[in-house]
Amino acid sequence: MLSGAEEAVFDEIDALITSKENGRGIKDLYAAVREISISPMCLSAAKDILGVKGSVFIVTGFPVVLDDGSVVGETDGALGTARLVYGLSILGKYCYVITDQVYSKPISDLLNAIGVISNISVIKKREKVKKELSRLLKDYRPDAIIAIELPGRGYDNRYRDMNGRDITPYVVPLDQIIDIAKGEDIRTIGIGDGGNEAGMGWIMDAVKRVVKNGEAIASKVKTDQLVVGSTSNWGAYGLLAALGNLANKPLLCNSDTEERLFTAASGLVDGKLKVKAPSVDGFSKEESTEMIKKLIALIHYDELACED
């Protein structure tokens, strides 16, 4: 058991990744998580992952529907996925990424940019989702599933973006993996930033209360643990910082990695601005880089420690 002083570091990690107001009431959403969670949220999630002996599934892919009806991927969630695969590989955890066709090439490009290898399963057809997910769980038998920036169905089983727009026809319902996992004794972690992501069922009432369009968009999909951040990427970074602090390993590597990731993500859009830009939900590349630096300093690792 951690002492109060030791646990305080994890409170600081939580505070840091929720420190930038994202226009969705992130501080209120975090407060709602802490009303339920006994420990700091990143610590609780990290303990679950640290106990994994087998593989980890990382599921992501929130479609951005542009005004002309075209569908593209966004920077949020994608960069976080790449860093999760990288950090967990240092811990000896094998990661298997599950996504849709929109994100297949961007995720592959990001993994190549950060120098890690992971199987990527691309599920294309909505009508075959449950069968494919069940097969993957049976074949690979993961001990944990991380859903990051993954659409979570709402009260009426529809999917909506932050503006309340119904995007169900564009979503491959990968959040069904959370339901399947409940009967398989597989731990699940949700990472989100706005309320319409898988996992936010933890705090559905808070989403309805504080987030714009919350009544319409709030996801009812509940995971075992929930991490919220000003962006979902930052939620992933906070989880890695917590894991690194528990395992005494520099899982975030260094802030220069963020530059490589943004370069590799040039085909993705800022999900809030809906334009191709080196930013995430309106936060600049520089702000993301600064977040990495602050987390590394907080857990007392040299930025280049992982390269020695």
LOSE-945058 format. One line per field, with one value per residue (C-alpha): residue number from 1; y negated, z negated, x negated; residue in one letter. Coordinates in Angstrom, 2 decimals, decimal comma. Layout:
num: (NUM	...) $
north: (Y	...) $
up: (Z	...) $
east: (X	...) $
residuo: (A	...) $
//
This chain:
num: (1	2	3	4	5	6	7	8	9	10	11	12	13	14	15	16	17	18	19	20	21	22	23	24	25	26	27	28	29	30	31	32	33	34	35	36	37	38	39	40	41	42	43	44	45	46	47	48	49	50	51	52	53	54	55	56	57	58	59	60	61	62	63	64	65	66	67	68	69	70	71	72	73	74	75	76	77	78	79	80	81	82	83	84	85	86	87	88	89	90	91	92	93	94	95	96	97	98	99	100	101	102	103	104	105	106	107	108	109	110	111	112	113	114	115	116	117	118	119	120	121	122	123	124	125	126	127	128	129	130	131	132	133	134	135	136	137	138	139	140	141	142	143	144	145	146	147	148	149	150	151	152	153	154	155	156	157	158	159	160	161	162	163	164	165	166	167	168	169	170	171	172	173	174	175	176	177	178	179	180	181	182	183	184	185	186	187	188	189	190	191	192	193	194	195	196	197	198	199	200	201	202	203	204	205	206	207	208	209	210	211	212	213	214	215	216	217	218	219	220	221	222	223	224	225	226	227	228	229	230	231	232	233	234	235	236	237	238	239	240	241	242	243	244	245	246	247	248	249	250	251	252	253	254	255	256	257	258	259	260	261	262	263	264	265	266	267	268	269	270	271	272	273	274	275	276	277	278	279	280	281	282	283	284	285	286	287	288	289	290	291	292	293	294	295	296	297	298	299	300	301	302	303	304	305	306	307	308) $
north: (0,00	-3,47	-6,11	-9,40	-11,14	-8,48	-8,67	-12,46	-12,16	-10,39	-13,14	-15,55	-13,46	-13,55	-17,29	-17,92	-16,02	-17,77	-21,22	-22,74	-23,55	-21,88	-23,54	-20,39	-20,89	-18,61	-19,62	-18,75	-15,44	-14,65	-15,56	-13,10	-10,35	-11,00	-10,77	-7,13	-6,21	-5,49	-6,26	-8,79	-7,71	-7,17	-5,14	-2,90	-2,27	-1,74	0,91	2,84	2,72	3,55	6,78	7,90	11,00	11,47	9,09	5,79	4,77	1,07	0,04	-3,36	-5,26	-8,18	-9,24	-12,93	-13,74	-16,86	-19,27	-17,66	-14,27	-12,79	-10,86	-11,33	-10,40	-12,76	-13,31	-12,67	-9,04	-8,10	-9,62	-8,27	-4,79	-4,88	-5,99	-3,34	-0,61	-2,03	-2,37	0,98	2,71	1,46	3,23	6,42	6,21	7,18	4,79	5,59	2,55	2,78	-0,02	-0,73	-1,34	-5,13	-4,72	-1,69	-3,57	-6,49	-4,11	-2,08	-5,27	-6,41	-3,07	-3,12	-6,68	-5,70	-2,49	0,19	3,16	4,25	6,32	4,10	5,61	3,50	4,17	2,76	4,09	3,04	6,20	8,42	6,47	8,69	11,87	10,43	9,03	12,32	14,16	11,83	12,18	15,97	16,13	13,71	13,86	10,40	9,64	6,01	3,73	0,00	-1,97	-5,39	-8,04	-5,34	-6,22	-5,00	-4,52	-6,72	-6,17	-5,24	-3,12	-5,87	-7,51	-11,29	-13,78	-16,67	-18,86	-16,30	-15,19	-11,57	-9,83	-6,27	-5,43	-6,28	-4,36	-0,79	0,11	1,34	0,38	3,74	5,24	3,78	5,69	8,94	8,51	8,28	11,96	12,97	11,61	9,08	5,73	2,67	-0,92	-3,84	-7,03	-10,07	-13,81	-14,80	-12,29	-10,51	-7,98	-4,36	-4,25	-7,47	-5,47	-5,70	-9,34	-9,53	-11,78	-14,26	-14,34	-15,12	-17,87	-19,71	-18,98	-20,90	-18,57	-16,15	-14,76	-13,64	-12,55	-10,93	-7,41	-4,66	-2,29	-1,69	-0,33	0,97	-2,09	-5,53	-8,12	-11,57	-14,27	-17,62	-15,46	-11,68	-11,67	-13,39	-10,82	-8,12	-10,06	-10,35	-6,60	-5,96	-8,38	-6,54	-3,17	-4,41	-5,67	-2,30	-0,23	-2,59	-2,79	-5,88	-4,85	-8,29	-8,38	-12,04	-15,03	-14,95	-11,89	-14,11	-15,95	-12,66	-11,62	-14,87	-14,63	-11,08	-12,23	-14,81	-13,08	-13,40	-16,39	-18,31	-16,86	-20,16	-22,42	-19,78	-20,82	-19,23	-20,86	-19,91	-20,16	-18,11	-19,46	-23,00	-22,39	-23,00	-20,57	-22,74	-22,33	-18,55	-18,57	-20,68	-18,21	-15,37	-17,40	-18,20	-14,59	-13,38	-15,98	-15,05	-11,40	-12,35	-10,68	-12,09	-12,62	-10,42	-7,67	-5,18	-5,62	-4,79) $
up: (0,00	0,88	-1,77	-1,61	-0,29	2,39	3,48	3,71	6,87	8,58	7,52	9,21	12,38	12,40	11,81	14,60	17,35	16,48	15,97	19,32	19,69	22,86	23,12	21,85	18,11	17,66	14,04	13,17	14,99	13,07	9,80	10,70	11,28	7,91	6,16	7,28	7,35	4,00	5,38	7,95	11,31	13,11	10,17	10,17	13,92	13,73	11,04	13,30	16,20	14,05	13,03	16,65	17,44	21,00	23,78	23,82	26,46	27,33	29,14	30,78	33,71	33,43	36,92	37,71	40,20	42,21	43,64	47,06	45,61	45,84	42,87	41,54	38,46	35,72	33,83	30,45	29,47	32,32	30,77	27,39	28,86	30,28	26,96	25,06	27,32	26,86	23,08	22,48	24,68	22,33	19,55	21,61	22,34	25,86	27,36	30,05	31,65	32,88	35,03	38,17	41,76	41,35	38,75	40,06	42,01	39,55	36,62	38,62	39,56	35,93	34,66	37,30	36,31	32,67	33,54	32,18	33,71	32,95	34,71	35,97	36,58	38,85	38,60	41,57	41,52	38,86	39,16	38,40	35,44	32,61	34,36	35,15	31,66	30,07	32,31	31,41	27,70	28,04	30,13	28,11	24,65	23,44	19,73	20,25	22,77	23,08	25,04	25,92	27,76	28,82	29,61	26,87	27,61	25,81	24,08	27,39	28,71	31,15	31,46	31,47	31,85	29,47	31,33	30,82	34,45	34,95	36,52	36,10	39,83	39,78	36,62	36,52	33,05	31,51	28,05	28,07	26,96	23,50	23,19	24,36	21,97	18,94	19,26	19,81	16,64	18,67	17,04	19,05	18,96	20,75	21,66	22,80	22,61	23,44	22,36	25,61	25,38	24,25	20,51	19,70	18,46	15,14	14,87	17,23	14,89	14,64	18,43	18,79	16,20	17,21	20,87	23,69	25,44	22,58	22,47	26,07	26,27	22,89	23,36	21,27	21,84	18,52	18,04	14,85	14,67	16,22	17,01	18,18	19,53	21,25	24,31	24,52	25,53	22,28	20,41	21,98	21,08	17,48	17,35	18,67	16,13	13,33	14,68	14,97	11,41	10,12	12,24	11,99	15,77	18,05	20,23	21,74	23,14	24,17	25,47	28,85	29,62	29,81	32,78	34,64	33,87	35,08	38,29	38,84	38,09	40,87	42,52	39,42	38,41	35,21	34,03	32,65	35,49	38,19	40,18	40,72	38,13	35,69	32,78	30,73	29,95	30,23	28,13	30,03	30,59	28,24	25,48	25,90	25,81	22,65	21,07	21,70	20,20	17,08	16,56	16,98	14,46	12,06	11,89	11,74	14,88	17,21	20,64	22,35	19,73	22,02	24,70	22,51) $
east: (0,00	-1,25	-1,80	0,05	-3,07	-3,57	0,05	-0,15	-2,27	0,60	2,98	0,59	0,62	4,43	4,43	1,92	3,73	7,03	5,48	6,44	10,12	11,35	14,75	16,47	16,22	13,21	12,64	16,23	15,92	12,74	14,44	17,21	14,63	13,01	16,36	16,43	12,73	11,06	7,61	6,36	7,79	4,46	3,18	6,27	5,99	2,22	2,60	4,96	2,51	-0,51	1,19	1,56	-0,47	0,74	1,70	3,56	6,09	6,14	9,31	9,67	11,17	13,57	14,76	14,84	17,59	16,77	19,33	19,07	19,96	16,47	15,10	11,57	9,58	8,46	5,23	6,82	6,70	4,37	1,22	2,24	2,61	-0,93	-2,41	-0,44	-1,83	-5,33	-5,14	-3,46	-6,03	-8,76	-6,88	-6,83	-3,10	-2,10	0,43	2,98	4,65	8,24	9,63	11,65	10,63	10,38	7,66	5,76	3,06	2,71	2,20	-0,31	-2,20	-2,29	-3,57	-6,30	-7,23	-7,66	-9,48	-7,16	-5,42	-1,88	0,72	3,52	6,93	9,11	12,83	14,71	18,25	20,74	22,80	19,79	18,42	19,62	18,50	15,05	14,52	15,54	13,11	10,24	10,93	11,02	7,84	5,69	7,29	6,18	6,05	7,09	8,73	8,06	10,65	9,23	11,25	13,67	17,31	19,63	23,31	25,79	29,12	30,79	27,91	26,93	23,53	23,11	20,29	19,70	22,18	24,94	24,86	25,91	22,92	24,17	23,97	20,25	19,32	18,07	19,44	16,22	17,48	19,28	15,99	16,60	19,86	18,28	15,34	17,66	18,46	14,84	13,20	11,19	10,40	11,50	10,26	11,87	10,02	12,00	12,38	15,93	18,54	19,41	16,60	16,75	16,14	17,98	20,94	19,08	20,13	23,09	25,10	22,21	21,85	25,54	25,22	22,04	21,26	22,89	25,37	24,70	28,23	27,91	24,28	23,58	22,27	23,82	20,89	19,16	15,65	14,01	11,75	12,03	9,35	10,41	8,12	8,24	7,65	7,82	4,15	3,27	5,33	3,13	0,00	1,16	1,78	-1,74	-3,22	-1,43	-2,56	-6,12	-6,09	-4,84	-7,23	-10,24	-10,55	-10,47	-7,53	-6,97	-10,51	-10,98	-9,10	-10,89	-8,82	-5,76	-7,29	-7,74	-4,19	-2,64	-4,66	-3,42	0,14	0,19	3,16	5,34	7,45	7,90	11,22	12,45	11,31	11,97	8,92	5,53	3,30	0,52	2,93	5,38	8,86	7,56	4,44	1,21	-1,65	-3,69	-1,11	-1,18	-4,97	-4,91	-2,49	-4,95	-7,80	-5,81	-4,77	-8,36	-9,56	-6,78	-7,83	-11,54	-12,84	-15,43	-13,89	-16,47	-16,52	-14,78	-17,43	-20,42) $
residuo: (M	L	S	G	A	E	E	A	V	F	D	E	I	D	A	L	I	T	S	K	E	N	G	R	G	I	K	D	L	Y	A	A	V	R	E	I	S	I	S	P	M	C	L	S	A	A	K	D	I	L	G	V	K	G	S	V	F	I	V	T	G	F	P	V	V	L	D	D	G	S	V	V	G	E	T	D	G	A	L	G	T	A	R	L	V	Y	G	L	S	I	L	G	K	Y	C	Y	V	I	T	D	Q	V	Y	S	K	P	I	S	D	L	L	N	A	I	G	V	I	S	N	I	S	V	I	K	K	R	E	K	V	K	K	E	L	S	R	L	L	K	D	Y	R	P	D	A	I	I	A	I	E	L	P	G	R	G	Y	D	N	R	Y	R	D	M	N	G	R	D	I	T	P	Y	V	V	P	L	D	Q	I	I	D	I	A	K	G	E	D	I	R	T	I	G	I	G	D	G	G	N	E	A	G	M	G	W	I	M	D	A	V	K	R	V	V	K	N	G	E	A	I	A	S	K	V	K	T	D	Q	L	V	V	G	S	T	S	N	W	G	A	Y	G	L	L	A	A	L	G	N	L	A	N	K	P	L	L	C	N	S	D	T	E	E	R	L	F	T	A	A	S	G	L	V	D	G	K	L	K	V	K	A	P	S	V	D	G	F	S	K	E	E	S	T	E	M	I	K	K	L	I	A	L	I	H	Y	D	E	L	A	C	E	D) $
//
